[in-house]
Amino acid sequence: MAPPNIGMMFPRPTKDYHPEPYAAISPSRSELSVKGQTVLITGGATGIGFETAKAFAQAGAGTIAIIARSEGPMAKAKEAIENQFSATKVLTYSASITDHPRVNEIINEIGTIDILVSNAGVMHKHAAALDIDPEEALEAFKVNVLGPLNLIRAFVKLPPRSEGAERTVIYTSTAGIAFVAHPGPAVYNASKSAMTYLMRCIDSEYKAAGIRAFAFHPAIAFTDMAIAAGYKEDQLSYDSPALPAHFAVWLCSAEADMVKGKMLWAAWDVEQLREKQETIEKDPSQLVMGLTMDKLV
């Protein structure tokens, strides 16, 4: 008997759940082209981040900048992408997302960034909420909240490629912010929840500056982070790490304008989501984290 895909067990706004990439979010679609644009991805050397870099290269990005801590994986990522996509130039920068002066220096050195994918994150050892080591808890908020916040602040200060041009910022969140499934990732989920809320604020407050902001749950994928959290390869039926990569490309298109500022799942069917556009746009409480209650009057 095949292990379960637990993502399919949770409520969702679309009938279909996609564990694998599919046609509507394919980077090869002309409607999703980012030809000539510059994309910055943190944590882009391995796992979902690397798949995301490849997806944007497939969509025609002119330059992809990767920030990661390990130089070896970045060098391999650069070689792999440039060999497969000769029109794309890959820049690599070794830095921690928590080194704010260095990150600001990198942002200013790149100069023009059209798309920012804040993918770098850290997971603490699983434990009951009050048993999580305080230093690990602090590190989770430094990496998952303060790092991305500083990164986005520096990104927003850059001038757009041309007057009036829109720019997109994407934050890799987690489905765990909506569910209490089992003891373990409490502080990790709390940190992701905090930054997901901030993404909604950024989208609302910086519209006039042409900023489009999204947070999304990427996938239940068998990545290095999943292994570090204790998951086994045969424990679950996992989503493809390429799924969130292709979904991130779709978020940069006009087709995703209807869900700006929302909390999304990469596995939701985007065509079925677009069928609900009128409902989503009329009701601002749709697809956001908040308080749900019965009418009191």
N, C-alpha and C positions, 0 to 999 in steps of 0.2 A: 504494500500500500504506500502510495506516494505521500511524503510529508505535506502538511498544510501550508498554504500561502496565507499567513494571518492577515495580510492587508485586505484580502477579499472579505474578511469577516466583519470589517468595520462599516458603519453607515457611509454612504457616498451620494453625491448629487447626480451621478450618471449611472446608467444601467451597466455599462461595460467597465471593467477593470483591466488595464493592460500591464502585464508583467514584462512585456517586451516592447521595443520600439515599433511604431506602426506608421502607415503612410502619411497621415495628417500632420505629423510632427517631424517628418523627414527633413534633415538639413538640405537635401537635394532639391526641395520644392523652391521654385523661383520666388514664391511669395514670402519665403523665410530668409531670403538672401541678406547677408550682411557684408556684401562685397566691398572691400577696401576699408572696412572699419577696424578699429583697434579694440581689442578685448583684453581685459585684465582679469585673471583668475587666481585667487589665493588657494593654496592647497591643490594646485593644478598638475602636479607631477605624477600622482598615482591615483588609483581607484576612480571614483566618480569624477573627481576634478580633471584627471587625465582624459577620460572619456568626453568630458565637456569641452576641453581644449580641441580634441579631434573633431567634435561635432561642429564647432564654430569654424574650424579650418575647412571642413566640408561645405559649410554655408558660405564660404568665400572671404572670410576675415583676412584683411591684409597683414595685420600684426596681432599676435597673441603674446601677451606678457604673462609670465607665471611667477608668482611669489611662493616659495616654499622654503623649508628649513634645510633640506638635504640636497646637496649639490649633485650627487650621483644620479638619483632618480630624475632630477630636472634635466640633466644632460641627455639621458636616455629618452625622455619625453620630447625634447627639442629635436633630436635626431630622427625619431620615429615620425613626428608630425611633418617636419620639413622634407623628409624623404617621400612621404605619401602625398603631401600637398605642397608642391613646389612654389605656388603663388603666395604662400603664407610664410612670413618671417616670425620666428619665435624668439622672444627675449626672456632671459631667465635671471631672477634675482633671489639670492639667498638671504632670507630674513625671517624673523618671527613676527607674526601679526601683532604681537604685544610690544614690539620695538617701534613705538610711535614715531620718533625722529627719523629712523631709517625708512619706515614705510612712507612718510611724507616726502622724504627725499626721492624715493623711487617714483612716486606719483608725479612729482614735479619734473623729474627727468624724462618720463614718458611724454608728458606734455598734453597730448590729446588722447582721451579715452572715451569711447562711445558706449561701451558696455562693461559693467563691473559685476563679476560673479564672486560673492563672498562665500567661499566654500570651506575654508580652513576651519577646523573645529577640534575640540578635545573632549574625550569621554573619561570620567573618573571611574574608579573601581566600583562595581555594583555593591550596594549595601542599603539597608534601611535608611531613611532620610536623616535621622539624627546620628547615624553611625558613620556617615561619610566624613572622611578626614577633612578638617577645616582648610588645610592648605590646598587640597585637591578641589574643594568647593570654590575657593578663591580663584584658583587657576581657571576653572570652568568659566567663571564670569569674566575674567580678563581676556580669555581667548574667544569666547563665544558672544560676548557683548561689547566690551570696551574696544577690543581690536577692530571688529567690523565697524563700530560707530566712528572711530577715528579715521578708518579707511574711507568710509563714505563721505565724511566731512571734507577730507582732502579732495576726493573725486568731484564733489559738487562745486568746489571752489575753482576747478579748472574751467577755462572757457570751452564752450561747445565747438565742434568742428566748423560750424557755420552759424550765423545768427539765426536764432529760432529753432535750431536742430534739437530734437529730443534725445535724451540719453536714458539708458536703462540700468538699474541696479537690482540684482537678484541675490537674495539671502537663502542659503540652504538651512532650512529649519528641520523639524522632525514631527512626525505624527504623535509622538509621545506627549506633546504639550496639551493634547486634547483628552487623553485617556490615562487613568490610573490602572495599569494592567497588573503589575506585580512590583514588589520592592526591588529597587536596584538603581535606576537612572534618575532619581528624584531631582538632584541639583542640576544635572545635565539638562533635563527637561525644563526646569525653572529658568535656566540661563537662555535656552532657546526660545522660551515663551516671552521673556523680556525683550529680546531682539526682534522677535516677530511683531510685537506690539509697536516697537519703534519704527519698523518698516512701514506700518500703516500710517504712522504720524509723518514720516518722511515723504510718502507719496502725497499726502494731503497738503503738507506745508510747503512743498517745493514744486508744485505743479507749474507755477508761473515761471520757474527756472527751467522748465522742460524736462523735469525728472520723473521717470516712471519707475515705481518701486514694487517689488513682489517678494513674498516669502513662500517657500514651498517645501513640502515633504518630498525628498528625492526618491527613495526606494527602500525596500527591505532587501538589501543586497548583501552578498557575502564579500565584504571588503575587509581591509586590515582593521578598521575600527570595530566591525562586527566580531572579528576574531579576538581583538583585545577585550571586548565586552563579554567574551565567553561563549559565543555561538559556535556550533559545530556545522561542518559542511552538509551533513545529512540530517540536520535537525529540522530544517524548514525547506519549503519550496521558495527559493529566493527570486526577487525581481532582477532584471538585467541592469547592470550599472550604466549601460548605454541609454536606458529609458530616461532618466532625469537629464542626461546630457542633451538629448534631442528635445525634451520638453523645455529646457532653458533657452534653446534657440527659438522655439515657438513663442516664448514669452516676449522676445524682442520684436515680434511682428505686430502689425496693426490689429491682427486677429485677436490678440490678447488684451486690447485696450479695455474691454468690458470688465476685466478682472484685476485691474490695477489696484494695488493696495490690499489685495486679498491674501488669505492663507489657502494654498492649493496643494493638491497631491499630483505628482507626475503621472500616476497611474490612471487618473480620471480621463475619460474620453473627451477630447477638446471639442469635437463636433457636436456631441450631445450637450456639452457645457454651453456652447454658443446658442443652442436652441433655447436655453433658459435665460438669454440675455435680458429680455424685458423684465423678468422677475428679479434678476440680480441687480439691475440698474435702478429699479423702483424701490427696492428694499435694501438700505445700506447695511442692515444687520446680517445679510447673507454672506457666508464664506469668510467670516471674521471671528476672532476670539472675543467673547463677551459674555454678558449675563443674559440668561434666558429665563423668563418667568411668565406665568399666566397673567392675563389682564386683571388688574385690581378693581376696575370699575365696570 
